[in-house]
């Protein structure tokens, strides 16, 4: 039930005018580690390779949130290249996912733990956050993807248990892709 409420809240947030701008980004590899030990907020923007994800396809991942500044861009990174059908606009993507909040590094929701995948119907126009509508296109069956969703493509001012202006870190497994009818 929490899954339905979370996704419904995501859809509501997306339809109430959270229109993110900018393009999807697949940042290049990070080139070093930070040695800053101060308590000041990090000033270096996060890159895809800054996020460490462990775990096999089909199992709940372990996500390490880096000490960097969240970016305003949607970060997309394939962690495991899929071998099956590809998610395209209009298809239905059956996925498992885990949501970790950037600010407090807590797992907020996980279909892996419930043992129940989630169907994203009509990808691109689905009733989910914009970060998902953009970020799961191209995901293949049997693939695992990291999505780091900025507030403008997520919940924006908050809701559904999400803090205002929270960056969302998703790990999504492509379970099945069903073509549009």
Buried (B, 14 or more C-beta within 10 A) or exposed (E): EEBEEBBEBBBBBBEEEBEBEEEBBEBEEBEEEEEEEEEEEBEBBBBBBBBEBEBEBEEBBEBEBBEBEBBBBBBBBBBBEBEEBBBBEBBBBBBBBBBBBBEEEEBBBBBBEEEEBBEBBBBBEBBBBBBBBBBBBBBBBBBBBBBBBBBBBBBBEBBBBBBEBBBBBBBBBBBBBEEEE
